[in-house]
Amino acid sequence: MNIKENQLPEYLRDCISQQIEIYKNGQSITVYNEIPDTSDIPIENPNHWLRIPDVICVFVDMMGSTKLSAAKHDKGTAGAYQLFTGTAVRIFHELEAPYIDVRGDGVFALFNSNQAYRALVAAVTFKTFANLEFTPRIKNITTVDVGCHIGIDQKTVLVRKIGLKKKNGRTDRQNEVWAGKPVNMASKLSSMSNDNQLIVSDRFYNNISNDKARYSCGCPNEEKKLLWEEIDVTNNKLFDFNKAHSLDTNWCETHGTEYFNDLLKLDK
């Protein structure tokens, strides 16, 4: 062990040594075809992980949250966080995301590979809420300009629970760790988006090829057009893909529900 005897107390050096031994023993992998229930994600065997192909991550993040002050606008700040994250969790839950997690002022939802249109519907639904309800309401209460960043990516993940299974009757010192690209890439895509803009990776975009996912309904001039704009990210070292696609529109006031329902039917 490289940490010297007098650098740290013995009990912490023992703790680190145990973790190093787990690492040195190597990892085992079991392939799952879909996102498992959290109760089936392993924690007992510290060397065991699950591998799930083509998981879709929808990541939403509050824009302008650093301008909110818990000291100056405590009730407004608390309300903003509750409205943003609480609504995201409820929308993702109602649209049957197998896994949902809250990260600070952001929320991510994971969908299976056969739920691409459901993931898109969830993102556009939250995008519409954020633009038409969240942003103006918080601005009215706090005078702070807030908004929403949204990103989506899709690729294979590894998952297991890491932490303590149970300590002094507590089970809150463990959490699922999703290793791989989707959560990381979706978060980075969301961070580069403007307010009320959804940015998705090319590998996700290729899985939503139906016209109702790509083209407008024709409102207001009965002229259908491509809703997405291609973004070249070849020179951006943050990404492991070369193209992304951005969407600026929300659900149509006339045809939104129709498109919502029709897109959900497209998942296999």
GUKOL-711543 format. One record per atom (N, C-alpha, C): atom name; x, y, z. Coordinates in steps of 0.1 Angstrom, whole numbers. Layout:
N
atom c1 c2 c3
CA X Y Z
...
This chain:
268
atom c1 c2 c3
N 8 -12 0
CA 0 0 0
C 9 12 0
N 5 22 -8
CA 14 34 -10
C 11 45 1
N 0 44 8
CA -3 53 18
C 5 49 31
N 13 58 36
CA 22 54 47
C 15 54 60
N 22 47 70
CA 15 44 83
C 11 56 90
N 19 67 90
CA 16 79 97
C 8 89 89
N 4 85 77
CA -3 95 69
C -18 95 72
N -23 83 76
CA -37 82 80
C -39 72 91
N -50 74 99
CA -53 64 110
C -54 50 104
N -51 40 113
CA -51 26 108
C -64 22 103
N -75 26 109
CA -89 21 105
C -92 26 91
N -87 38 87
CA -90 43 74
C -81 36 64
N -68 33 68
CA -60 26 59
C -65 12 56
N -71 6 67
CA -77 -7 65
C -89 -7 55
N -97 4 57
CA -108 6 48
C -104 7 34
N -93 14 31
CA -88 16 17
C -82 3 12
N -75 -4 21
CA -69 -17 17
C -80 -27 13
N -91 -27 20
CA -102 -36 16
C -108 -33 2
N -109 -21 -1
CA -114 -17 -14
C -104 -20 -25
N -91 -19 -22
CA -81 -22 -32
C -82 -37 -35
N -84 -45 -24
CA -85 -60 -26
C -97 -63 -35
N -108 -57 -33
CA -120 -59 -41
C -117 -56 -56
N -110 -45 -58
CA -106 -41 -71
C -96 -51 -78
N -87 -56 -70
CA -77 -65 -75
C -83 -79 -79
N -94 -82 -72
CA -101 -95 -75
C -108 -96 -88
N -110 -84 -95
CA -116 -84 -108
C -131 -83 -107
N -138 -81 -118
CA -152 -80 -119
C -159 -90 -127
N -171 -94 -123
CA -179 -103 -131
C -191 -95 -137
N -196 -100 -149
CA -207 -92 -155
C -218 -102 -159
N -230 -98 -157
CA -242 -105 -161
C -250 -96 -171
N -253 -101 -183
CA -260 -92 -193
C -275 -93 -190
N -282 -81 -189
CA -296 -80 -188
C -301 -73 -201
N -313 -77 -206
CA -318 -71 -218
C -326 -59 -216
N -329 -56 -203
CA -336 -44 -200
C -333 -39 -186
N -336 -27 -183
CA -333 -21 -170
C -340 -29 -159
N -333 -34 -149
CA -340 -42 -138
C -346 -34 -128
N -355 -40 -120
CA -360 -33 -108
C -348 -31 -99
N -349 -20 -91
CA -337 -16 -83
C -334 -27 -73
N -344 -34 -68
CA -342 -45 -59
C -333 -56 -65
N -333 -57 -78
CA -325 -68 -85
C -311 -63 -89
N -308 -50 -86
CA -294 -45 -89
C -285 -49 -77
N -274 -56 -80
CA -266 -62 -70
C -259 -53 -60
N -258 -57 -48
CA -249 -50 -38
C -241 -60 -30
N -247 -72 -28
CA -240 -83 -20
C -226 -86 -24
N -224 -90 -37
CA -211 -93 -42
C -205 -80 -48
N -194 -75 -41
CA -188 -62 -46
C -181 -63 -59
N -180 -75 -65
CA -173 -76 -78
C -183 -79 -89
N -196 -78 -87
CA -205 -82 -97
C -213 -70 -102
N -214 -69 -116
CA -221 -58 -122
C -231 -64 -132
N -241 -56 -136
CA -250 -59 -147
C -247 -51 -159
N -248 -57 -171
CA -246 -50 -183
C -259 -49 -191
N -263 -37 -195
CA -276 -35 -202
C -273 -27 -215
N -277 -33 -226
CA -274 -27 -239
C -284 -15 -243
N -279 -5 -249
CA -287 5 -255
C -297 12 -246
N -292 15 -234
CA -301 23 -225
C -302 37 -229
N -314 43 -228
CA -316 57 -232
C -317 66 -219
N -309 76 -219
CA -310 86 -208
C -316 99 -212
N -326 104 -205
CA -331 117 -207
C -327 125 -195
N -319 136 -197
CA -314 144 -186
C -319 158 -187
N -326 162 -176
CA -331 176 -175
C -324 184 -164
N -320 196 -166
CA -313 204 -156
C -318 218 -156
N -320 223 -144
CA -325 237 -143
C -315 247 -147
N -318 256 -156
CA -310 267 -161
C -312 279 -152
N -301 285 -147
CA -302 297 -139
C -304 294 -124
N -302 282 -120
CA -305 278 -106
C -295 285 -96
N -282 288 -101
CA -272 294 -93
C -276 309 -89
N -285 314 -97
CA -290 328 -94
C -300 328 -83
N -306 317 -80
CA -316 316 -69
C -308 316 -56
N -313 323 -46
CA -306 324 -34
C -315 319 -23
N -310 309 -15
CA -317 303 -4
C -318 313 7
N -309 323 7
CA -309 333 18
C -319 344 15
N -319 349 3
CA -327 360 -1
C -342 356 -5
N -343 345 -12
CA -356 340 -17
C -358 326 -12
N -358 323 1
CA -358 309 5
C -370 302 1
N -382 308 2
CA -394 301 -2
C -395 300 -17
N -391 311 -24
CA -391 310 -39
C -381 300 -44
N -369 299 -38
CA -359 289 -42
C -364 275 -39
N -370 273 -27
CA -375 259 -24
C -386 255 -33
N -395 265 -37
CA -406 262 -46
C -401 259 -60
N -391 266 -64
CA -385 264 -78
C -379 250 -79
N -372 245 -69
CA -366 232 -69
C -377 221 -68
N -387 224 -60
CA -398 214 -59
C -406 213 -72
N -409 224 -78
CA -417 224 -90
C -409 218 -101
N -396 221 -103
CA -388 216 -114
C -386 201 -112
N -379 197 -101
CA -376 183 -99
C -388 174 -97
N -397 179 -89
CA -409 171 -86
C -417 168 -99
N -419 178 -107
CA -426 176 -120
C -419 167 -129
N -406 168 -130
CA -398 159 -138
C -400 144 -134
N -398 142 -121
CA -400 128 -116
C -414 123 -119
N -424 131 -117
CA -438 126 -119
C -440 124 -134
N -436 132 -143
CA -437 130 -157
C -430 117 -162
N -418 116 -157
CA -410 104 -161
C -417 91 -156
N -422 92 -143
CA -429 81 -137
C -441 77 -145
N -449 87 -148
CA -462 85 -156
C -459 79 -169
N -447 82 -175
CA -444 77 -188
C -435 64 -187
N -435 58 -176
CA -430 45 -173
C -415 43 -175
N -408 53 -171
CA -393 52 -171
C -389 42 -160
N -382 32 -164
CA -378 21 -154
C -369 26 -143
N -362 37 -145
CA -353 42 -134
C -353 57 -135
N -354 64 -123
CA -354 78 -122
C -345 82 -110
N -337 93 -112
CA -328 97 -101
C -327 112 -102
N -326 118 -90
CA -325 133 -88
C -310 136 -85
N -304 146 -93
CA -291 150 -90
C -291 165 -89
N -291 170 -76
CA -291 184 -73
C -303 191 -79
N -301 200 -89
CA -313 206 -95
C -316 200 -109
N -311 187 -111
CA -314 180 -123
C -320 167 -120
N -326 161 -130
CA -332 148 -129
C -329 140 -142
N -325 127 -140
CA -324 119 -152
C -333 106 -151
N -338 102 -163
CA -346 90 -164
C -340 81 -174
N -340 68 -171
CA -335 58 -180
C -347 50 -186
N -346 48 -199
CA -356 40 -207
C -348 29 -214
N -356 18 -216
CA -350 7 -223
C -349 10 -238
N -342 2 -246
CA -339 4 -260
C -352 4 -268
N -362 -3 -263
CA -375 -3 -271
C -385 7 -267
N -380 18 -260
CA -388 29 -255
C -383 42 -260
N -378 42 -272
CA -372 54 -278
C -382 66 -279
N -394 62 -285
CA -404 73 -287
C -410 77 -273
N -411 68 -264
CA -415 72 -250
C -405 81 -244
N -393 79 -246
CA -382 88 -240
C -384 102 -247
N -386 102 -260
CA -388 115 -267
C -400 122 -262
N -411 115 -260
CA -423 121 -255
C -421 127 -241
N -414 119 -233
CA -411 124 -219
C -403 137 -220
N -393 138 -229
CA -385 150 -230
C -393 162 -235
N -401 160 -245
CA -408 171 -251
C -419 176 -241
N -425 166 -234
CA -435 170 -224
C -429 178 -213
N -418 174 -208
CA -411 183 -197
C -407 196 -203
N -402 196 -215
CA -398 208 -222
C -409 218 -223
N -421 213 -227
CA -433 221 -228
C -437 227 -215
N -437 219 -204
CA -440 223 -191
C -430 234 -186
N -417 232 -188
CA -407 241 -184
C -409 255 -190
N -411 255 -203
CA -412 267 -211
C -425 275 -208
N -436 268 -207
CA -449 275 -205
C -454 276 -191
N -449 268 -182
CA -453 269 -168
C -442 273 -158
N -431 265 -158
CA -421 267 -148
C -414 280 -149
N -409 283 -161
CA -401 296 -163
C -408 308 -159
N -421 310 -165
CA -428 323 -161
C -432 324 -147
N -436 312 -141
CA -440 312 -127
C -429 316 -117
N -417 310 -119
CA -405 313 -111
C -400 327 -113
N -401 332 -125
CA -397 346 -128
C -406 356 -121
N -419 352 -121
CA -429 361 -114
C -427 362 -99
N -422 351 -93
CA -420 351 -78
C -407 356 -74
N -396 352 -81
CA -383 355 -77
C -376 366 -85
N -382 370 -97
CA -376 379 -107
C -363 374 -113
N -360 361 -110
CA -348 355 -116
C -352 347 -129
N -343 349 -139
CA -345 342 -152
C -340 328 -150
N -349 318 -151
CA -346 304 -150
C -350 297 -163
N -347 285 -165
CA -351 278 -177
C -348 263 -176
N -346 257 -187
CA -344 242 -187
C -334 238 -198
N -324 230 -194
CA -316 223 -203
C -320 208 -204
N -320 203 -217
CA -324 189 -218
C -315 182 -228
N -311 170 -225
CA -302 162 -234
C -306 147 -234
N -304 140 -245
CA -307 126 -246
C -295 118 -253
N -291 107 -247
CA -282 98 -253
C -286 84 -251
N -279 75 -259
CA -283 61 -258
C -271 52 -261
N -268 43 -251
CA -256 34 -253
C -257 24 -241
N -248 14 -242
CA -247 4 -232
C -242 9 -218
N -248 4 -207
CA -243 8 -194
C -240 -4 -185
N -232 -2 -175
CA -230 -12 -164
C -236 -6 -152
N -242 -14 -143
CA -248 -9 -131
C -246 -19 -120
N -245 -13 -108
CA -245 -20 -95
C -248 -10 -84
N -252 -15 -73
CA -252 -6 -61
C -239 -5 -55
N -234 7 -51
CA -222 8 -44
C -225 16 -31
N -218 11 -20
CA -220 17 -7
C -222 7 3
N -229 10 14
CA -231 1 25
C -245 -5 24
N -246 -18 25
CA -259 -25 24
C -268 -20 35
N -263 -21 48
CA -270 -16 59
C -260 -12 70
N -263 -1 76
CA -254 4 87
C -262 11 97
N -262 5 109
CA -270 10 121
C -285 12 117
N -290 2 109
CA -304 2 105
C -307 11 93
N -296 18 88
CA -298 27 77
C -295 20 64
N -303 23 53
CA -300 18 40
C -298 29 30
N -296 41 35
CA -294 53 26
C -280 56 23
N -271 47 26
CA -257 49 23
C -252 40 12
N -262 38 2
CA -259 31 -10
C -267 38 -21
N -262 35 -33
CA -269 41 -45
C -265 33 -57
N -274 34 -67
CA -270 27 -80
C -260 36 -88
N -250 29 -93
CA -240 36 -101
C -241 31 -115
N -244 40 -124
CA -246 37 -139
C -233 41 -146
N -225 31 -149
CA -212 34 -156
C -214 32 -171
N -208 42 -178
CA -210 41 -193
C -213 55 -198
N -216 56 -210
CA -218 69 -217
C -231 76 -215
N -243 69 -215
CA -255 76 -217
C -258 87 -207
N -256 85 -194
CA -259 95 -184
C -249 107 -185
N -237 103 -187
CA -226 114 -189
C -228 122 -201
N -231 115 -213
CA -233 122 -225
C -246 131 -225
N -257 125 -220
CA -269 132 -219
C -268 145 -211
N -260 144 -200
CA -258 155 -191
C -250 166 -199
N -240 162 -206
CA -231 171 -213
C -240 178 -225
N -248 170 -231
CA -257 175 -242
C -266 186 -236
N -272 183 -224
CA -281 192 -218
C -274 205 -214
N -261 204 -210
CA -254 216 -206
C -251 225 -217
N -250 220 -230
CA -247 228 -241
C -260 234 -248
N -271 230 -243
CA -284 234 -249
C -287 248 -244
N -295 256 -252
CA -301 268 -248
C -314 265 -241
N -319 276 -234
CA -332 274 -228
C -343 269 -238
N -351 260 -233
CA -361 254 -242
C -356 247 -254
N -344 241 -253
CA -339 234 -264
C -335 220 -260
N -339 210 -268
CA -335 196 -265
C -324 192 -275
N -313 187 -270
CA -303 182 -279
C -301 167 -276
N -300 160 -287
CA -299 145 -286
C -287 141 -295
N -281 129 -291
CA -270 124 -299
C -275 118 -311
N -266 116 -321
CA -270 111 -334
C -275 96 -332
N -269 89 -323
CA -273 75 -322
C -287 73 -316
N -291 83 -308
CA -305 83 -304
C -314 88 -315
N -310 98 -322
CA -318 104 -333
C -322 94 -343
N -312 85 -346
CA -314 75 -357
C -325 65 -353
N -329 64 -340
CA -339 55 -336
C -353 61 -335
N -354 74 -339
CA -368 80 -339
C -370 86 -353
N -371 77 -362
CA -371 81 -377
C -385 83 -382
N -396 80 -374
CA -409 82 -379
C -412 97 -381
N -420 100 -391
CA -422 114 -395
C -428 123 -384
N -436 116 -375
CA -442 124 -364
C -432 128 -354
N -420 121 -354
CA -409 125 -345
C -400 135 -351
N -400 136 -364
CA -390 144 -372
C -396 157 -377
N -409 156 -381
CA -415 167 -389
C -427 174 -381
N -429 186 -384
CA -440 194 -377
C -454 189 -383
N -464 193 -376
CA -478 189 -380
C -483 198 -391
N -476 209 -393
CA -480 218 -403
C -486 231 -398
N -489 232 -385
CA -494 244 -379
C -482 255 -379
N -486 268 -382
CA -500 273 -384
C -503 275 -399
N -494 272 -408
CA -496 274 -422
C -498 262 -431
N -501 251 -424
CA -502 238 -431
C -490 234 -440
N -478 238 -434
CA -466 235 -441
C -457 227 -432
N -456 214 -435
CA -448 205 -427
C -433 208 -429
N -425 208 -419
CA -411 210 -420
C -403 202 -410
N -390 199 -413
CA -382 192 -404
C -380 201 -391
N -382 195 -380
CA -381 202 -367
C -367 202 -361
N -358 194 -366
CA -345 192 -360
C -334 199 -368
N -325 204 -361
CA -313 210 -367
C -301 202 -363
N -293 199 -373
CA -281 191 -371
C -269 199 -365
N -262 194 -356
CA -251 201 -349
C -238 193 -351
N -228 199 -356
CA -215 192 -358
C -207 193 -345
N -204 181 -338
CA -197 181 -326
C -184 174 -328
N -179 172 -340
CA -167 165 -344
C -155 170 -336
N -154 183 -334
CA -142 188 -327
C -144 190 -312
N -155 186 -307
CA -158 187 -293
C -154 174 -286
N -143 175 -278
CA -137 163 -272
C -146 157 -261
N -157 164 -257
CA -165 159 -247
C -174 147 -251
N -176 146 -265
CA -185 136 -270
C -178 125 -278
N -184 113 -277
CA -178 102 -285
C -186 99 -298
N -193 110 -303
CA -200 109 -315
C -198 122 -322
N -201 123 -335
CA -197 134 -344
C -209 144 -346
N -221 139 -345
CA -233 147 -348
C -243 147 -336
N -250 158 -334
CA -261 159 -325
C -272 166 -332
N -284 166 -326
CA -296 172 -333
C -303 180 -322
N -308 192 -326
CA -315 200 -316
C -329 203 -320
N -338 203 -310
CA -352 206 -312
C -356 218 -304
N -362 228 -310
CA -366 240 -302
C -381 241 -299
N -389 233 -306
CA -404 234 -305
C -410 226 -293
N -422 230 -289
CA -429 223 -279
C -441 215 -285
N -449 209 -277
CA -461 202 -282
C -470 213 -289
N -475 210 -300
CA -484 219 -307
C -497 221 -299
N -502 234 -299
CA -515 236 -291
C -527 229 -297
N -526 226 -310
CA -537 219 -317
C -536 204 -318
N -523 200 -321
CA -521 186 -324
C -512 179 -314
N -509 185 -303
CA -499 180 -293
C -504 166 -288
N -516 165 -283
CA -521 153 -277
C -521 142 -288
N -525 145 -300
CA -526 135 -311
C -512 130 -313
N -502 138 -315
CA -488 134 -317
C -483 126 -305
N -486 131 -293
CA -482 124 -281
C -486 109 -281
N -499 107 -283
CA -504 94 -283
C -499 85 -295
N -498 91 -307
CA -493 84 -318
C -479 79 -317
N -470 88 -311
CA -456 84 -309
C -455 73 -299
N -463 73 -288
CA -462 62 -278
C -465 49 -284
N -474 49 -294
CA -478 36 -300
C -467 30 -309
N -456 38 -312
CA -446 33 -321
C -436 25 -314
N -435 25 -301
CA -425 17 -294
C -429 2 -295
N -420 -7 -296
CA -422 -21 -298
C -425 -28 -285
